[in-house]
Each structure stands twice: as C-alpha cells, then as structure tokens.
Amino acid sequence: MNTSETLADLVAAEDVLLFVNAAITATGQREFRSDAVGQQLSLDFLHAYVRVNYRRVYASSLALDINDHNAARIVLGLLETAGEASAEELRTEGRLIAARLALLPPQRVYRLFGEVRRAGINNRRTRAIMRDWLAARPDLGHDAVKYRGGVKTAARHIHLRCPEGAGPLAEVGAFLFRPGRLPRYEHRLLDAWRRAHYEQGAVAELPFTVAEGFAARHGMKREVFLKRAAPRMTRLERLRTHSVTQRPEIDLTAMPLTRLALYVLSLPFEQRAARRTELTGALRTAARRAAGGHAGSWGRVHAVLDDSFSSSGSGQKRRRPLAVALAGHHLLEALAAPGAYRGLWTSGRGDALLVRPWGPTPLGMRVLDALEPGPGGAAPDRLVIVSDGWDNAPAGLAGEVLRVWRKRLDPGRRTAVVHVNPVYDADGFDVRRLAAGVPTAGIRDAEDLPALVEIARFAEGRTGAAELHAYLDRRVALFLGERETVS
C-alpha cells in the first residue's frame, strides 16, 4: 500500500471515530461550555458528512452504544435518503433499523414516526418498518392511551386498517378515530380512560403520565394521588416523585449504574451521609452487574476522576459529567483486581459519595499522582481518565505529562492509558482530547466503559480503516444475531 492510500485510510478512520464519539455523547442539548444551537448545528454537519461519505459506517453505528437521540437521527437519515443506497445496503439497513427501533423507548420511536410523517417519507419500505414495529408492540391499547398522538400519527401514515366491530385492533381504531362511539371498551385501559372523565376511582388505573392530567382535572390532592398511583409507576417515575411521597419504595439495587449515580448526586449531603451504607452498597451492586464477566480482570487500575466545576453540566444535563465520573469510579473498582484500584478526584477529595462540582481542573497534577507506583512498587496496568478534557490548572500539563511518560518512561506501553469524555465539544466536532497519543472515546453511560476502551484503541493512530471496519462488522453481526435470536 502506498503512502497516499495509508493516509486516506487513517483519515477515514479518524472521521469514523469522530462521528462515533459524537453519536455517543452529543444530544443536541446545552453543555457547560456550548449552547444548544451550537450543539445542534455541529451534529447536523457530522450526520450529513458521514452519511454521504461513509454510508456503510453511518448505518453500522446503530449497532454501537450510541445514545437514543443520535440513533433516531440515523434512522431518519437512512429512511430519508434510501434512494442513495444499493439494494444490498437497503437490506442491511432495514435489519439494523428494525433491531435498533426494538431497543429504543416507545416514546422516542413515536416521536421519530412523527418526524417521518412531517418529512413526507412514505415509501413502501418505510411503511413496512413502521407496521412491523407496531405489530410487535406487546399492548397497542396501552400505547394508544399513553402515547395517543404518536399512535394516531403512525396509524395514519401507514394506513393502518382498524376494522369496525369487535377485537383489539377495532377498539384501538375506535378509540383513536371515533371517540365516544362505543359505550364501553373490552380493553381495560381504554375503558379506564373513558371512565376517568367522570369517575375519580378510574384515574389510578391509568398510566401515571396520563393519570396526572385527570387527577388535576378532578382536583385530587397530590399526596393522595401519588399513593394510589404508586403500584403502576415505573422506576423513573418513582424517582421523579420521591421528594413528594413520604416513603418512596425504590429498589436502588435494580437501577442502572449511571442513573443511580444521578440519583445519589441529587440528594443533599446530609442524606447521602445518613444513607451511606445503603447508597454505597447499591452503587457497588450496580457496578458489579455492569462489569459482568470483566469483573476483576483489569489488574491494577488507577483512575483520575473530574469533579471540577464544569462537571456540573448544564440546565438540561444537570450533573451528568459528574455522575459518569462517580459511576465510573465504582465500575473501575469492580473491574480492577481485588484491592488493586485507586481513584483520584481532581478536587483532592477522598470521599466519593460526597463529591460535588467545585474548583478548577488540575488534571496534570492528578495524572502525575496516578502514575505513581502502587503497593509493591508496580506501575498501574491501566490508567483511566474520566474528564471533559479542559485541563486548566495549569493548562496543558496533563497532555505534556502523558507525552513524556509514554516517550521516555513507558515506551513499551506497560501501562494502558485511556481517556473517556462525557462532554461533546461542538466547536471541535468531537470530544476534547488531552494529547495526540492518548486514545480518547466519548462516553454517555459509565456502563459502556469496557466496550468504549476497545473502541478507543483505534484512536491511537496505529490502526487504519480496515481494522475499524472489521470491528464494526463484528458488532453488526453480534447486534443482529442477538436480536434475531431473541425474536
């Protein structure tokens, strides 16, 4: 291979990693250092650029741990530009779209279907994808009550046949398009919705988000309504209302790790200290569950965790960067060999449960500390940095420390160094990096850290597009194979 081909491969690999990092971290919402408009414009450009130049990669990204916002955008982009794809590409894209839609929250999918309708995408393939997804829903009557506008839009767009007479689909059709025609419904939720207009007792039978509106209409006291609605609340709804109810029944050990970290950080310091055993135990349980088969396999692990003021995030993503660092702290402890983990916060605090966003970001100083040999004089096997990359006390020290360490002290790469960044930098079209030789990956949920470490190795510049495409092909095969096995 000549030099120009090698350079082209490296550029292609960098472009792909750029997009993957954005698709994992960016949601088009305001970040600490950039507004929502800048985020959206930056994402618009990246989606268009990668879809046009690397359509295969663009579709394959649906098999990666990207966030729901970008997954929906990719689906919309693929459906909107189906004329640009070959027949083989359309077949693969259709399977990827179906598999990804099955994983997305239903409200996100109904919102996507609304965008499809507004964009005027009404070809046979698109209608078939929508029809198959609706047919796979476990209870369309439940969806009709909880997501009425979304179901109605989708049904109209695909010309869903809702025959008159008896049967579940007939009742859903009457509920959506002929309200008031039937004196009662056989479907429990549809009939509860009918009765809730005049019967207060029927309100508690409805999904929580629907019941809230009826409760306000009937003038029900908030405390009474929440007590009656508690058995039908989802876990997130229980968390959202925990400050209102006296004794919320929340199973913290069943919560996803990053979501649990967000909950912990939302509590006042006094509550965190009073519930230390409960909260720490729940975090460790969630971390062990997230580590899975990787638990204890990473050897000696040192971590630098960013709890500077910028980890407070924004009004739309409140404390998200700090939650990823807190969750990552416990996950890395589970991944490390027993007793071989050391976590260093940029603030110098030693109590992870009581961290808060505060002060500058002295990453360089903490990296120096983290590279110090542990017990027995051994250097860490892995150094993981969880930070937005704004090293400012002093500026640039972390990158220089890592450069010298890699070039002079550890040229054999005995210590694997990786930087995971939970914040998308709209101006740079990527997550901010500490140094050219340090692999960096975007991260949204700490649970994805083991997979992201594998992706990050492609960012070192020692592998090209061929290796990256092979990795994506493996992920696609695994993603489709798992989905089709389950279905």
N, C-alpha and C positions, 0 to 999 in steps of 0.2 A: 504494500500500500504506500502511495507516495505521500509527501508531506501535506499537500493541499487536501487530500482525502482524509488524512488523520485529523487535520484542523477542522474540517467540516463536521466530522463525527463528534469531536469534542464540543463544538458549538451547538450541535443538535442535542447532545446530552445535557448541556447547560440549560438550553431552552426548555427542555422537558422538566428538569429539576426545578427550574424557576416556576413553571406552572404548577407542578405538584405541591411545592411549598405554599403557593398562593391558595390553591384549592383546599389545602388542609387548614390554613389559619384564617384567611380573609372571609368575612361575611358581609361586606359592604356597609358595615356599621362603623361608627366613630371609634377611633382608638385614642390613646393618650396623646399622641403627637400628630394625628391627622384626622380631618373631619370626614363625615360620611360621603360627601360628594367626591372628595379625592379618592377614597377607597373604591367607590363605585366606578369612577372613570378608569382607574387603574385596572380593575377587574375586567371591565368591558374590553379594554385593549388586549389583555392577556388571553381572554377567551377567544376573541376573534383571531388573534395571531396564531395561536396553537391549533385552532380548528381548521384554519386554511392551510397551514404549513405541515401540520403533523396530525391529520385527522385520526389515524390509527391510534396514536397515543392519547388523543383527546377522548376517544371512546373508551380506551383501556383504563383511563383514570377512574371510571366508575367502579372498577374492581379494587381500588385502593381505599385507604382510610380517610377519604376526603370528607369535608363536612356536608351537611344536608343542603345548605344554600347553594354550594357550587355543584353538587350532584344534580339538583333540579335545573340549574342553568345549563349544564352539559346536555341533559336530556332534551331540553327545549332547543338548544342549538343544533343537535343532531336531527331532530324532527323537522326543524325549520329549513335545513339545508340538505334534505335527503337526496335531492337531485344531483348533488356533487359527489355522491358515493357510488361505488360499483355494487353490483348485485351481491357479491360475497361480503363486502363491507356492511351492506344493509342487513344481511342475515345475522352477522356477528353483533352489530349494533342493536338489533331488535332483541336478541337474547340478553345482552348486557343491560339494556333499558328495563326489560321485564324483571330481571333479577334485582336491579337497584330500586325500582319502584316498590318491590315487595319489602324492602328494608326501610324505606322512608316512612316517617309518621304520616298517617292518613290525611291530617290537615294540610301538610306540605304538598301531598300529591293532589288534593283537590284544588289547592291554590295554583299548582302547576297546570292543571287541566283548564283552569280559568284563563291562564296566560296563553295556552294553546288556542283556545277559542278566540281570544282577542287578537291573536296574531294571524288568524284565518288559516291555521294549519288543519286541513280537513281531508287529507288523502286517506285511502283505504287502510294503509299500514298504521297510521296514527289512530284511526278509529278502532282497529283491531287490538292495538296495545291497550287503549283505554277500556275497551269492552272486556278484555281478558282480566285486567286488574279489578274491575268492578265485579266480575263474576267470581273472583277469588276471595272477595271480602266475606268474612265469616257471618256478618249480620248486616245486610244492607238497610234494614229497617232502623237499626241503631244509628247507622251513618246518616240516614235521612233526617233523624231527629237532631243529632249533634252537629252535623255539617250540612244542613238543609240546602243552603245556597250552592255549595260545592257539588253536591249530588245532582241538584237540579240542572246546573250548568253542564256537567258531564253527560247527563242523560239526554239533554237536548242536542249536544254536539254530536253524539254518536247515534242519534235517532233510536234510543233505547225503546224497545217495544214493551209497553206496560199495559197488557190487555185488561179490559174491564171484566168484572166478575170476582171470583174467589182466588185465593192464592197469595203468597208473599209479595211477588212482583206486582200483582194487581193492586194490592193495598199500598205499596210504596208509590205507585203511579198515581193513585187517588189522593194520597197524602200530599204529593208534590204539586200535582197539576189540577186536581179537582177537590180542593179542601172544602170540607163541610158537606160533601155529597153522601158520605157513609155515616150512618147513625152511631156506629162503633167499629173498632178495628180488632181483629184477632191478635195482631201483634201487640205484645204487652206494652212496649214503649210508645208505639204510635197511639194506642188508646190512652196511655197515661198523659201524653201531650194534649190530647183532646180534652180530657177531664181536668187537667191542670188550669185551664182557662177559668173554671168556676169552682173547682174543688181543691182546697188547700192541701188536703191529705195526699193528693196525687203528685204534688211537687217533689217530694222526697224520692219518688220512683224514677225520676228523670236523671240523665247525666248531669253532673254538677254544674257545668258551664251553662247548660240550658235552664236548670232549676234556679240558678241565681236570678235570672230575669223574672221568672214567675214569682219567686219569693219577694222580690221588691214590689211587684205589682200587687201582691196580697198584703203587703205591709208587715211581713213576718220579721220578728227580731232576729238579728244576725246570729246571736249565740244559739237560739233555738233551731234555726235553720241548719247551722253547721253541725249540730249534734245529730239531727235527723239524717243529714246527707252523708255523714262520715262513712257509713258502710259502703257507699258507692263511689267514694273519692279515689282517684288514682294517687300514687305515691307523691307525685309532684304537686297535686292539688292539696294534699295534706301538708306538705312543706310550705306552700304558699299561704296557708291559713293557720299555721302553727301558733302565731302570736295572738290569734283571736281566741282560740279554744284553750281551755284550762289545762287539759292533759292530752295532748295530741298523741295518738297511737302511731308512732313512726318507727318502722323497723330499720334502724340505721345500718345494720349489718347487710341488708339486702340491696343497699343503694350502690350505684356505680361510683367508683373512686373519686373522680373529679367532681361529680355532682355533690358527693358527701363533703368534699373539701370546701366547696362553695357554701354549703350549709353551715359548716363549722365556722368559717370566716364571717358569716352573717351574725353570729352570736356575740354579745358583749363579752369582754374579757372575764367578768365575774362569772358568767355562766360557763364559759369554757373551763375556767379553773375549777369550778364546783363539780363539773361533769367530766373531769379529766380522764378518769378510768374508762367511762363509757365511750367518750369520743375517740380516745386514743385506741381503744380496743376495736371500735368499728372501723377506723382508718386502716389499722393493720390487717383486719379480716378482709376488707375490700382490696387491699394491696396484694395479699396472698392469692386471692381469687383472680386478680388481674394478671399476676405473674404466671400463674398456671404451671406448665411444665418447665418454665425457665427459672423457677424459684431456686435460689441458692447456687446458680450455675455461672454467675458472672465473676466469681473470685473476689478480689479486693476492689471495692468501689469507693471512690471519693467523689463528692458532688459539690458544686458551687451553685447556690440557690439564690435567686434575685428577689429580695423583699424591699427594694428601694421604692421611692415614692411613685415612680412610673408604673409599678406593679398594681397600683390601684385601678388601672384600666380607664374606662370611661363610663358615662351615664348609661350607655347601652350594654356595656360589657364590664359591669362593676366587679372589681377584684378578680377578674378572670385570670390574668397572668399570675397573680399570687396564688390562686387556687391550683393552677397547674404545677407551680413550684412545690406547694405543700403536698399535693397528691404524688408528685414525682419523688419527693423525699421519702415517703413511705413505700412507694413501689421499688425504688432503688435499694432500700433496706431489705426488702423481700427478695430482690434479685441477687443481692450480694451473698457471699458465703456467710454462714453464721458468725457474727461478731466481727465481720470484715468490712463494715460500712462506716463512712464518716461523712456527715453533711455539714456544710459551712454556709451560713447565711451572710449575705453582703453586709447586713447591719451589724454582724457580730453576735447576734442573739443565739442562745443555746437552747431555747425552749420553742420547739416548732409549733406547739399548739397555740402559743400566744403571739405569733408573728403578726405584723401589721405593715402596711406600706409606709415607709419612712426613709428619708435621707437620700444621699447620692448613691451612685452605683460603682463602688470600688472593686470592680471585677478583677483587676490585675493583682491586687493585694490578696484577694481570696484564692485566686488561681495559684499564686506562689505558695500559700499555706496548703492548698490541696495537693500540690505536687511533692510536698514533704513526705519522706518515707514514713510508713506506719509502724506498728509494733514489729520488732524483729529487723528493722532497717530496710524493709522491702517497699519499693515504689508501688503505687496502685496499679492494678491491671487495667482499670478503666477510670477515666475522668469524665464526668458528665456535667455539663454546664447548662442550667435552665435559666434563661435570661432573654430580655428583649434586645440585648446586644449593645445598649447605649452605655458603653464603658466610659465614665467621665470623671473619675477621681483617682489618679489623673487620667485624662483622655488617652486612649490607645495603649495603655500599659498591658492589658490582658493579651492583645494581639502580639505585642513585642515579646512578652514572656513566653507565650506558646511557640513563637517562631524560634527563639533561642533554644528553648527546651528541645524542640524537635530536631533542630540542626546540629546543636553542639552536645546536648546531654543524652538524647534518646534517638539517635538516627536509626536505630534498629526497630523503632516503634514497639517497644515492650509495653508501653502504656498507650492504650487506645483512647483517643480524645474525641469527644463528640459534643457539639453544641446544639441544643434543641430550643427553638424560639417560638413562643406562643403569640407573637405580635407581627402582623403583616405591615411592611413598610411600603406605603402606596407610592412614594416618590421613587423608590428603587425597584419597584415591581418584584419584590422578593422579601424574604425575612432578612433582617440586618445580620451581617456576619462579623465575627471577631477578627479573623485572619484568613488569608487565602488558603493556607494549608490545613485549616481546621474544618472538617466536614460539618455542615450545618443543615438541619432539617426543620421545617415548620412543624408545630405541634398544636393541637387543639385540646385533646383529652390525654391525660397522662397515661391512660390505659394503652395507648397506641405506641408507647415509647419503645418496646422491643422491636416492633416492625419498622419504626422510623430509624432506628440505629442501622438497620440493614440498608434502607434507602440512602442514608447519609453517606455511606461509603462511596457512592457514585459521585459525590460532590468533591472528592479529593483530587479529581482530575487525572487519575491513573487508569480509569476505565472509560470506554467510549460508548457510542450509541448501540453497538451490537450487544454488549453485556446488559445494558439497560433495557433494551427491547426484549432480551431473553428473560429478564426478571419480570417485566410486565406481562409477557406471555404466560409465565408460570402463575402469576397472580390471577390472571383472567381465567386460566384453566381451573384453578382451585376455586375461584369465586363461582363460576358457572357450574362446576361439578358439585360443589356443596349445595347450591340452590336446587339443582335438578334432582339430587339425591333426596333432599328434604321433601320437595314437591311430589 
